[in-house]
Structure formats: C-alpha cells, structure tokens
Amino acid sequence: MDRKALLARLDEKAALDFLAEMVRHKSYSQSDGERALAEFMAARLTEIGLEAELQPVEGRRVNAIGRWAGTGGGKSLLFNGHLDTNPATEGWTVDPWGGIVDDRFIYGIGVSNMKAGDAAYYCAVKTLIDAGVKLRGDVILTFVIGELQGGVGTLAAVKRGVTADYFINSEPTDLQALTMHAAAFTFHIELTGDTRHLSKREEAVDAIMAACDLIPRLNAMTFSGAKSEEHRAINRVHVGVVHGALGKDLEEWRPPQVADVVRIKGSGRYAPGQTEEQAIADMRAVLDELEARFPGLKATITPERQEGRPTMPPFEVARDARIVTAVNAAYETVRGEPQPTGAIAPPRYFGTDAGHLYEAGGMEGIVCGPGGRYNTMPDERVDIADYLDMIRIYMLAILDICEVDESA
C-alpha cells in the first residue's frame, strides 16, 4: 500500500470544517453543551461505520466511544481526548465559538485544549476508511468528558473495559512526543503568627512576612526520591493563592495591626516513582525551617481532597517503546526531521488522562497532539499546518501499530 498516496487523500478543507464545527459547540465542563458535543461525536462515528456508543459516566454526562474493528491478528490502538473545555475569559478579539479560520490559524475556546487533537484522530480514521483500508487490529476512539474533574470520563471508560494494546493521548504538545509527565496535587498551608499594633511590631510574629519568606522557597522546590534527573525535572511547586489578614476570619478592616494569619493555596507536581505523601513530607520540612526562622510561628499543611474526584496520576513510557518509535517514525516521514521526544517542558507539568490509561488501564502509550503554544489564553488557536500534520502522523501510526490486512 502506497502510504504517500494515502496521506495525499486527506481532505484538508473537510478536516478544518469538522474541527470548526466542534469548536462551535459550547462544551463547557459539566454543561449541557458537553453532552451535546458527545452526542455529535457519536453520530459522526456511526456515519463513518464505527461501532459507537454513548457511555454513561455520572448524571447525564457521557463519553462517546467508537471502535473500528480489525480483521484480527493485529495490535489495537486507542486514541484518547476530552471534549470539555475551560470557560472563555476576557480579552478575546474573535468569537470563541465561531470556528474562525484564517490563513494560518483556527481559533476557539478549547481548540488547543483539546478539540484539535480530538478532530485529528477522527479525521485520520475517516481518511483511512474512505480510502478502503482494512486493518488487522482494532482502533478505539474515545471522546471523554470530565478531564477537568480529574479524569472521571477516562477512568470510567477504563473501568468498563475500554482498553487496547497501546494508546495515544492527544493533549496539546505542539506535536512533540511526551514520554513522561507529572502527577498533580493541591495543598493548603496556614501560617499563624502573633499580632501587635504596628507601634510594637517588633514583638509580633508577622504571618505575612513569614509568607513572603516561604513562597519563593516553595516555588523553587523539588522532591526527594526522584529516580533520575529527568524525573526530578518534572517536580514543581507553585503558589497560586495568598490571603493574609487578622484572625481566622481574615479581617481586613484593621491594617495598622500585624497580620497573624495567612492562608496559601498551591499545586505541586511529582514524577513516577515519587509519591504525594513524600512531597508533602518534603514541604513539611520546609515549614519546620520556617518556624525556626520565625519563632512563635505555627505552620500547617493539608493536601486537598475533592470527594468523588480522582487525582491525576503520573505517566511514563520508555523512549524505545513500540508506540513511541511508531509515532517518531510517522513524525519523521511527515516532517522530514526527528521528533522531539522526552519529558518536554511545558507539557511535562500537565496532568492528563494518560496517567489513568497508564496506571488504571495498564497500557503503554504516548502523549502527542496539536496545539500548545496558544493554549488556555485569549484568542486560543492552533496552527493549521500542525493540525493537518497531526492527522497524517496519526494515520501512519495507525497503519504501523494495527497493520494493514492486504488480504481483506
């Protein structure tokens, strides 16, 4: 089979039109629009001949799952991406749901995170089917909800037996091959000092001053137990919320007094082989040192737990794994150069559903998708060339992993 001729069959305009139609669905997480987009995807899967279903997740929320059944004897490949999006923020200069295309970009809320990835693997399969390709192995397309609630959609799919030999998660990596990303956790820190009027602040234990000392130290942290320097490189702590004032109610009407309470909220990232418990213990050691520098200060740290919501586990795959080499080869065929591969920043700090596919599903996989540079920002957009090349790369990866049945 002439693979170059197959790639040439990609209908670029139709692929862009399909992505634009996805963008026009206002699929905010946990909204009716999220379900409407899942229903739209299930209908499109059925149209191209896949076995499709709307899989219940929670309440009215559903995943759209499609299976392109092979003739037998080949490896199976699962594609994974989420349909739910963040809300549109201020600062947009184009309609976030317009599906606008110019000579370089396609725009829209969620187009990078991650409707372009979703559309790319749908269009890859459609192009192969339209060309009459028959595969030995199955291709499973999963369009899930709830990635923004810790991956509830993907976890539900895995628990219902939606698995394969290999997977590709199409979170935005700017077409780079991400072989490792961190686990994510959220923490709360409370600092309690001892207030005085500013006339006697030398006698006080100033919680705000302690927080100013602490925050740069937290933001510079890595955790113990890393298996390698590459693993340590995906450690990160970030403080995103700080509130300091008087008393447990954080009263703000008396600024002449030294603040005695500060509450800090942040997020941490750790690598495969490390644990949240060890990360919290390492942060506790930093708080012990803070208490020693500010005698009389009391510092507590508590990890956040959302009832009924999973946390994103870490993900890792060997650089010489079968799925990695298949995607690497496809990239080089399409772009004529080696694919950047590894624990690449910034996506190595993401939490993605790849963690659930890896940990709960026991699958070997990779994270590789279009978009990233203009992710989660006003005028979110994806380079058209990247989107179209991603479709071609997915096509070649499917042919490689699932194998063409020349006898069919």
Salt bridges, closest charged atoms under 4 A:
GLU12 OE2 - ARG392 NH2 2.47
ASP17 OD2 - LYS13 NZ 2.74
ASP32 OD1 - ARG60 NH1 3.63
GLU34 OE2 - ARG61 NH2 2.78
GLU39 OE2 - ARG35 NE 2.84
GLU47 OE2 - ARG44 NH2 2.62
GLU58 OE2 - ARG61 NH1 2.76
GLU58 OE1 - ARG309 NH1 2.92
ASP84 OD1 - HIS82 ND1 3.17
ASP130 OD2 - LYS126 NZ 2.77
ASP138 OD2 - ARG67 NH1 3.11
GLU147 OE1 - HIS82 NE2 3.50
GLU171 OE2 - HIS82 NE2 3.34
ASP174 OD1 - ARG373 NH1 3.54
GLU190 OE2 - LYS248 NZ 2.42
GLU190 OE1 - ARG263 NE 2.69
ASP194 OD1 - ARG196 NH1 3.08
GLU203 OE1 - ARG196 NE 3.45
ASP213 OD1 - ARG217 NE 3.06
ASP213 OD1 - ARG293 NH2 2.74
GLU229 OE2 - ARG232 NE 3.40
GLU230 OE2 - ARG319 NH2 2.53
GLU252 OE2 - HIS243 NE2 2.92
GLU276 OE2 - ARG305 NH1 2.83
ASP288 OD1 - ARG284 NH2 2.99
GLU291 OE2 - ARG284 NH2 3.43
GLU304 OE1 - HIS188 NE2 2.94
GLU304 OE1 - LYS265 NZ 3.16
GLU316 OE1 - LYS227 NZ 3.62
GLU316 OE2 - HIS231 NE2 2.87
ASP383 OD2 - ARG104 NE 3.33
ASP383 OD1 - ARG373 NH2 2.77
ASP386 OD1 - ARG335 NH2 2.60
ASP386 OD2 - ARG373 NH2 2.73
ASP389 OD2 - ARG335 NE 2.81
ASP389 OD1 - ARG392 NH1 3.13
ASP400 OD1 - ARG322 NH2 2.47
ASP405 OD1 - ARG136 NH2 3.78
